[in-house]
Each structure stands twice: as C-alpha cells, then as structure tokens.
Amino acid sequence: MGALAIRDRFIVGFAGTSVPAELARFVRSGAAAGAVIFARNIESTAQVVELTRELRALWPADGPAPLLAVDQEGGLVQRLKPPRCPEFTPLPPMREAARLGPDGLRRLGAQAGRELAAAGFNLDFAPVLDVDTNPANPIIGSRAFAATPEGVIAGALAFAAGLEDAGVLPCGKHFPGHGDTDVDSHLALPVLRHDRARLEAVELAPFAAAVAAGMPLMMTAHIVYAALDAELPATLSPRVVPELLRGALGFDGAVVSDDLEMKAIAGRFGAEDVARGVLAADVDLLLVCHEVALAEELAAALAHATTPRAEARACARVAALRRRARDHAAVTAGWT
C-alpha cells in the first residue's frame, strides 16, 4: 500500500531557546500535534513566554491549539523553577506534597496550572500514577504520591483536578505502572514479573480510578509486563493498551508514548519496528524529546506502516484532545 500522510501524531522536543528551522519544517509537514519544553530550552520566564508564543505561531491561528507540554511534576522533575524562573513556585516532591491531603493537593495543582498557563503551556505531563512499592526503584521514588494504590489515587487525582481547574491538561503516567521496577527505562528495558492479580490490585488501580475520573491523556511505560506480554514493552505491545487500558479499563482518550529516545526503546528497536509497534499498541501520540530528525524518521516509517482506519482512529483522539486544550500561548500577554 502507498504511504499515508501522518497528521498530528508527534509531540517533539528540540535544542535551544528559540524555534529551530528543523522543528518549523516538521510542523509544516503536518505530522506534529505539539512540542515539549525541557530545562535546556529555558533561560528565564520571559524567554519561555516568548518561546511558547513562537511555537504557537507555527500552527494555524484559526485551528485547534497545539499541545505545548512540560514535565512539571514537582521535586526533581520540575522544569520551570527558581533560579532561572523565580516567578514559579517550587513544588515539593509529590511524596511530600501528599501530606497536604486531597484539598491541599488540588490547590497546589491549581497553583501550578495557573503558572503554567500564564507562560503559555496547556499540557503538564503529570501526575505520576505509579505506586512506590520498590525502595530500589531508581527513577520513581519520591515522584510517586504514595506506596499504596489508595494513597496514589487520592493524591494524583486531586493534583490532576487542580491542573484542570487552571485550564491545563493533566497526563497520567506511566501505564501500566513503573513503581516496582529496579531498572531505569531511560537506560535499559525493565521487566516486571508480577502476576495479573497483583497488577490489578496494585499497579492498575490508580489507572482505573483515573479513567473513571476522566483523565484525558495517558502515557505508556517502556516496560515488559511478563504476565501481559513476555516480549514487548507496553509502548509497543498489542496486548497492554488495547486489551487492558482500552478494553478492560474502558479508556477512550488519547495515549502518548514515553520518550521514544529512551534506551528501553531506541537501544532495541529500529524505526520500522517502533512504527509497527505503536500501531499494534494503539498509541496515538509519539513523544520524541530531543531529535527532530528521529521524529521525521519515525513519521516516514509510520506513514508506510499505518492503515487508513488506524490513522483515522488515532487522529480523532488527538483532535479531541486538542479541542479540549486551552490556547494559552495565543492569548497570554506575558507573565501575570
């Protein structure tokens, strides 16, 4: 079959503190739904406001807002913070913030959301829905709200509600649970060997609650869940998202991959394998956090691998998400 045009399937990162030519070219190709900002893109709050305006201008002014995203979880994973951005309130790690209780966490989420919106962002890759059950976990730890599913549900959903109160979309991560791994998926491919009963009782419970609460976006984990698929990580598995998140839990929103440049994926799978995998896994948005060139390569591979039906389904979910996103970067007059 001939290649299809890939529309609105990527969220991309880039180098520098202004829009590079390769990113502008990729957005003009029609494949991008948005962009993600990291510490390397940030000099000051005023510069970030100008950058989000510049990014917004890459998409048609009369169309839906692009997804302008950032990781603003709190603690170590907080891109906008003093000293470079003194206007932003430092957020504690969510393990500590959980002491505020649900009402306090909702207020904290709303405060974070108002600050993000004032800088032009409409998507926060938070909250973490992972349950912190493994003290040896090198990547989650204090990012999790609690060591029990009940604690995670109470804390994460309150923080997410606060973000939405302020007009910023939340994203639940990392499906179906990264809390009990002892390997960092940035560096290698973790394997979780719990049986299905344990997964349902612990790892999956916060995601089920988030689905019921209307979470608009879920992020996959680059982890092999042996009880579900002994070979492929969730991001590329035909069983994890389609059968579990969409089938058993009934999620009909958009699904975004974790960064496809992480070694758990990039160190094991080529572009064609990734393209076929995300299609089989029913992943709608592909996150590429550093190299626009990789996004271009994956877009070409996806165009050759997809079908009209799969492309239409994914694009419909992405379009619904973008319709729900507020256009803060188009209306902000600067930091307020």
MARPALO-829224 format. One record per residue (C-alpha): residue number from 1; residue in three letters; x, y, z. Coordinates in steps of 0.2 Angstrom, whole numbers, padded with zeros to 4 digits. Layout:
# residues N
NUM; ala; X; Y; Z $
...
***
This chain:
# residues 336
1; met; 0000; 0000; 0000 $
2; gly; 0006; 0018; -0003 $
3; ala; 0011; 0029; 0012 $
4; leu; -0002; 0039; 0020 $
5; ala; 0000; 0057; 0026 $
6; ile; 0003; 0056; 0045 $
7; arg; -0006; 0070; 0054 $
8; asp; -0004; 0077; 0071 $
9; arg; 0004; 0061; 0079 $
10; phe; 0020; 0068; 0087 $
11; ile; 0025; 0079; 0101 $
12; val; 0043; 0084; 0099 $
13; gly; 0057; 0092; 0109 $
14; phe; 0072; 0102; 0102 $
15; ala; 0088; 0110; 0106 $
16; gly; 0090; 0129; 0110 $
17; thr; 0079; 0143; 0117 $
18; ser; 0070; 0148; 0101 $
19; val; 0062; 0138; 0087 $
20; pro; 0075; 0129; 0076 $
21; ala; 0072; 0128; 0057 $
22; glu; 0070; 0109; 0058 $
23; leu; 0056; 0110; 0070 $
24; ala; 0047; 0123; 0060 $
25; arg; 0049; 0112; 0044 $
26; phe; 0042; 0097; 0054 $
27; val; 0027; 0106; 0060 $
28; arg; 0024; 0112; 0042 $
29; ser; 0024; 0094; 0036 $
30; gly; 0008; 0092; 0047 $
31; ala; 0015; 0077; 0057 $
32; ala; 0016; 0087; 0074 $
33; ala; 0002; 0089; 0087 $
34; gly; 0013; 0099; 0099 $
35; ala; 0030; 0102; 0107 $
36; val; 0038; 0099; 0124 $
37; ile; 0050; 0110; 0133 $
38; phe; 0064; 0105; 0144 $
39; ala; 0077; 0114; 0155 $
40; arg; 0089; 0116; 0140 $
41; asn; 0076; 0127; 0132 $
42; ile; 0074; 0138; 0147 $
43; glu; 0083; 0154; 0151 $
44; ser; 0070; 0164; 0160 $
45; thr; 0051; 0166; 0162 $
46; ala; 0050; 0180; 0150 $
47; gln; 0060; 0170; 0137 $
48; val; 0049; 0155; 0140 $
49; val; 0033; 0165; 0137 $
50; glu; 0041; 0171; 0121 $
51; leu; 0046; 0154; 0116 $
52; thr; 0028; 0147; 0118 $
53; arg; 0021; 0161; 0108 $
54; glu; 0034; 0157; 0094 $
55; leu; 0029; 0139; 0095 $
56; arg; 0010; 0143; 0094 $
57; ala; 0013; 0153; 0079 $
58; leu; 0019; 0138; 0069 $
59; trp; 0001; 0131; 0069 $
60; pro; -0013; 0140; 0060 $
61; ala; -0021; 0153; 0071 $
62; asp; -0038; 0148; 0067 $
63; gly; -0036; 0130; 0071 $
64; pro; -0035; 0120; 0087 $
65; ala; -0021; 0124; 0100 $
66; pro; -0005; 0114; 0098 $
67; leu; -0001; 0104; 0114 $
68; leu; 0013; 0114; 0122 $
69; ala; 0019; 0102; 0136 $
70; val; 0031; 0102; 0150 $
71; asp; 0036; 0090; 0164 $
72; gln; 0030; 0100; 0180 $
73; glu; 0028; 0086; 0192 $
74; gly; 0037; 0093; 0207 $
75; gly; 0053; 0089; 0216 $
76; leu; 0067; 0084; 0204 $
77; val; 0056; 0083; 0189 $
78; gln; 0051; 0102; 0188 $
79; arg; 0057; 0111; 0173 $
80; leu; 0051; 0129; 0177 $
81; lys; 0058; 0134; 0194 $
82; pro; 0070; 0146; 0203 $
83; pro; 0083; 0152; 0200 $
84; arg; 0080; 0154; 0181 $
85; cys; 0061; 0156; 0183 $
86; pro; 0059; 0164; 0200 $
87; glu; 0041; 0168; 0196 $
88; phe; 0037; 0149; 0198 $
89; thr; 0033; 0142; 0214 $
90; pro; 0044; 0127; 0219 $
91; leu; 0034; 0111; 0220 $
92; pro; 0040; 0098; 0233 $
93; pro; 0041; 0080; 0228 $
94; met; 0024; 0073; 0227 $
95; arg; 0028; 0061; 0241 $
96; glu; 0030; 0076; 0252 $
97; ala; 0016; 0086; 0245 $
98; ala; 0004; 0071; 0248 $
99; arg; 0004; 0077; 0267 $
100; leu; -0007; 0092; 0261 $
101; gly; -0021; 0080; 0258 $
102; pro; -0033; 0080; 0243 $
103; asp; -0039; 0098; 0246 $
104; gly; -0022; 0104; 0248 $
105; leu; -0016; 0095; 0233 $
106; arg; -0030; 0101; 0222 $
107; arg; -0025; 0119; 0227 $
108; leu; -0006; 0115; 0223 $
109; gly; -0011; 0108; 0206 $
110; ala; -0021; 0124; 0203 $
111; gln; -0007; 0135; 0208 $
112; ala; 0005; 0125; 0196 $
113; gly; -0008; 0126; 0182 $
114; arg; -0011; 0144; 0184 $
115; glu; 0008; 0147; 0182 $
116; leu; 0010; 0136; 0168 $
117; ala; -0005; 0144; 0159 $
118; ala; 0002; 0161; 0161 $
119; ala; 0018; 0155; 0152 $
120; gly; 0008; 0148; 0138 $
121; phe; 0008; 0129; 0142 $
122; asn; -0008; 0119; 0141 $
123; leu; -0002; 0101; 0145 $
124; asp; 0008; 0095; 0160 $
125; phe; 0015; 0078; 0159 $
126; ala; 0009; 0074; 0177 $
127; pro; 0003; 0067; 0188 $
128; val; 0013; 0051; 0191 $
129; leu; 0001; 0036; 0194 $
130; asp; 0014; 0024; 0199 $
131; val; 0014; 0016; 0216 $
132; asp; 0030; 0017; 0225 $
133; thr; 0032; -0001; 0231 $
134; asn; 0051; -0004; 0227 $
135; pro; 0064; 0006; 0238 $
136; ala; 0077; 0001; 0225 $
137; asn; 0067; 0010; 0211 $
138; pro; 0080; 0022; 0203 $
139; ile; 0068; 0033; 0193 $
140; ile; 0051; 0034; 0203 $
141; gly; 0053; 0035; 0221 $
142; ser; 0048; 0052; 0228 $
143; arg; 0039; 0056; 0212 $
144; ala; 0025; 0045; 0217 $
145; phe; 0011; 0051; 0229 $
146; ala; 0012; 0035; 0240 $
147; ala; 0017; 0017; 0242 $
148; thr; -0001; 0011; 0242 $
149; pro; -0014; 0012; 0227 $
150; glu; -0026; 0021; 0238 $
151; gly; -0014; 0035; 0243 $
152; val; -0009; 0037; 0224 $
153; ile; -0027; 0038; 0219 $
154; ala; -0031; 0051; 0232 $
155; gly; -0016; 0062; 0229 $
156; ala; -0014; 0061; 0210 $
157; leu; -0032; 0063; 0205 $
158; ala; -0033; 0079; 0217 $
159; phe; -0017; 0086; 0209 $
160; ala; -0024; 0082; 0191 $
161; ala; -0041; 0091; 0196 $
162; gly; -0031; 0106; 0201 $
163; leu; -0022; 0107; 0185 $
164; glu; -0039; 0106; 0175 $
165; asp; -0046; 0119; 0186 $
166; ala; -0032; 0131; 0179 $
167; gly; -0035; 0126; 0161 $
168; val; -0020; 0114; 0160 $
169; leu; -0022; 0096; 0154 $
170; pro; -0015; 0083; 0165 $
171; cys; -0007; 0066; 0159 $
172; gly; -0007; 0050; 0169 $
173; lys; 0009; 0040; 0169 $
174; his; 0017; 0028; 0166 $
175; phe; 0004; 0014; 0161 $
176; pro; 0003; 0001; 0167 $
177; gly; 0014; 0005; 0182 $
178; his; 0033; 0009; 0184 $
179; gly; 0033; 0009; 0203 $
180; asp; 0040; -0008; 0206 $
181; thr; 0054; -0008; 0194 $
182; asp; 0073; -0009; 0199 $
183; val; 0079; -0003; 0181 $
184; asp; 0078; 0015; 0174 $
185; ser; 0070; 0013; 0157 $
186; his; 0080; 0028; 0151 $
187; leu; 0095; 0017; 0152 $
188; ala; 0088; -0001; 0149 $
189; leu; 0072; -0011; 0147 $
190; pro; 0064; -0016; 0164 $
191; val; 0054; -0032; 0166 $
192; leu; 0040; -0033; 0179 $
193; arg; 0035; -0051; 0183 $
194; his; 0020; -0049; 0194 $
195; asp; 0005; -0060; 0190 $
196; arg; -0011; -0052; 0184 $
197; ala; -0020; -0052; 0201 $
198; arg; -0006; -0042; 0209 $
199; leu; -0005; -0030; 0194 $
200; glu; -0024; -0027; 0196 $
201; ala; -0023; -0025; 0214 $
202; val; -0009; -0013; 0215 $
203; glu; -0002; -0006; 0198 $
204; leu; -0018; -0004; 0189 $
205; ala; -0029; 0003; 0202 $
206; pro; -0024; 0021; 0201 $
207; phe; -0026; 0020; 0182 $
208; ala; -0043; 0013; 0183 $
209; ala; -0048; 0027; 0195 $
210; ala; -0040; 0040; 0183 $
211; val; -0050; 0033; 0169 $
212; ala; -0066; 0034; 0179 $
213; ala; -0062; 0052; 0184 $
214; gly; -0060; 0057; 0165 $
215; met; -0041; 0058; 0164 $
216; pro; -0039; 0065; 0146 $
217; leu; -0022; 0058; 0142 $
218; met; -0012; 0043; 0147 $
219; met; 0007; 0039; 0145 $
220; thr; 0014; 0022; 0142 $
221; ala; 0029; 0014; 0151 $
222; his; 0043; 0006; 0141 $
223; ile; 0042; -0009; 0152 $
224; val; 0039; -0028; 0149 $
225; tyr; 0025; -0034; 0159 $
226; ala; 0028; -0053; 0158 $
227; ala; 0010; -0058; 0163 $
228; leu; 0003; -0047; 0149 $
229; asp; 0016; -0049; 0135 $
230; ala; 0033; -0058; 0139 $
231; glu; 0042; -0050; 0124 $
232; leu; 0037; -0032; 0120 $
233; pro; 0036; -0017; 0131 $
234; ala; 0019; -0009; 0134 $
235; thr; 0023; 0005; 0122 $
236; leu; 0024; -0007; 0108 $
237; ser; 0013; -0022; 0114 $
238; pro; -0003; -0027; 0105 $
239; arg; -0010; -0033; 0122 $
240; val; -0006; -0020; 0135 $
241; val; -0015; -0004; 0129 $
242; pro; -0028; -0012; 0118 $
243; glu; -0033; -0026; 0129 $
244; leu; -0030; -0018; 0146 $
245; leu; -0031; 0001; 0146 $
246; arg; -0044; 0002; 0132 $
247; gly; -0053; -0015; 0134 $
248; ala; -0053; -0019; 0152 $
249; leu; -0052; -0001; 0159 $
250; gly; -0063; 0007; 0146 $
251; phe; -0051; 0021; 0142 $
252; asp; -0057; 0031; 0126 $
253; gly; -0045; 0045; 0127 $
254; ala; -0028; 0048; 0119 $
255; val; -0012; 0038; 0123 $
256; val; 0005; 0045; 0122 $
257; ser; 0021; 0035; 0122 $
258; asp; 0035; 0039; 0134 $
259; asp; 0050; 0047; 0126 $
260; leu; 0055; 0035; 0111 $
261; glu; 0073; 0040; 0113 $
262; met; 0075; 0031; 0129 $
263; lys; 0086; 0016; 0128 $
264; ala; 0072; 0004; 0133 $
265; ile; 0066; 0008; 0115 $
266; ala; 0080; 0016; 0105 $
267; gly; 0093; 0004; 0111 $
268; arg; 0082; -0011; 0105 $
269; phe; 0071; -0006; 0091 $
270; gly; 0073; 0002; 0074 $
271; ala; 0061; 0015; 0067 $
272; glu; 0051; 0002; 0057 $
273; asp; 0049; -0009; 0072 $
274; val; 0044; 0006; 0083 $
275; ala; 0031; 0011; 0070 $
276; arg; 0023; -0006; 0068 $
277; gly; 0023; -0007; 0087 $
278; val; 0015; 0009; 0091 $
279; leu; 0001; 0005; 0078 $
280; ala; -0001; -0013; 0086 $
281; ala; -0001; -0005; 0104 $
282; asp; -0015; 0008; 0099 $
283; val; -0004; 0023; 0104 $
284; asp; -0010; 0039; 0097 $
285; leu; 0004; 0051; 0100 $
286; leu; 0023; 0048; 0099 $
287; leu; 0034; 0058; 0110 $
288; val; 0052; 0062; 0104 $
289; cys; 0060; 0073; 0116 $
290; his; 0077; 0078; 0108 $
291; glu; 0080; 0075; 0090 $
292; val; 0068; 0081; 0077 $
293; ala; 0077; 0071; 0064 $
294; leu; 0071; 0055; 0074 $
295; ala; 0053; 0061; 0073 $
296; glu; 0055; 0064; 0054 $
297; glu; 0062; 0046; 0053 $
298; leu; 0048; 0039; 0063 $
299; ala; 0034; 0049; 0054 $
300; ala; 0040; 0041; 0037 $
301; ala; 0040; 0024; 0045 $
302; leu; 0023; 0026; 0052 $
303; ala; 0016; 0033; 0036 $
304; his; 0022; 0017; 0027 $
305; ala; 0015; 0005; 0041 $
306; thr; -0002; 0013; 0045 $
307; thr; -0019; 0010; 0038 $
308; pro; -0032; 0022; 0034 $
309; arg; -0043; 0015; 0049 $
310; ala; -0029; 0016; 0061 $
311; glu; -0024; 0033; 0056 $
312; ala; -0042; 0040; 0057 $
313; arg; -0044; 0032; 0074 $
314; ala; -0028; 0040; 0081 $
315; cys; -0031; 0057; 0073 $
316; ala; -0049; 0058; 0080 $
317; arg; -0042; 0055; 0098 $
318; val; -0028; 0068; 0096 $
319; ala; -0041; 0080; 0088 $
320; ala; -0052; 0078; 0103 $
321; leu; -0038; 0081; 0115 $
322; arg; -0033; 0097; 0106 $
323; arg; -0050; 0103; 0106 $
324; arg; -0050; 0101; 0124 $
325; ala; -0034; 0111; 0126 $
326; arg; -0034; 0129; 0130 $
327; asp; -0025; 0141; 0119 $
328; his; -0015; 0150; 0132 $
329; ala; 0000; 0154; 0121 $
330; ala; -0011; 0163; 0109 $
331; val; -0019; 0174; 0122 $
332; thr; -0006; 0177; 0135 $
333; ala; 0001; 0195; 0136 $
334; gly; 0015; 0189; 0147 $
335; trp; 0018; 0183; 0165 $
336; thr; 0004; 0189; 0176 $
***
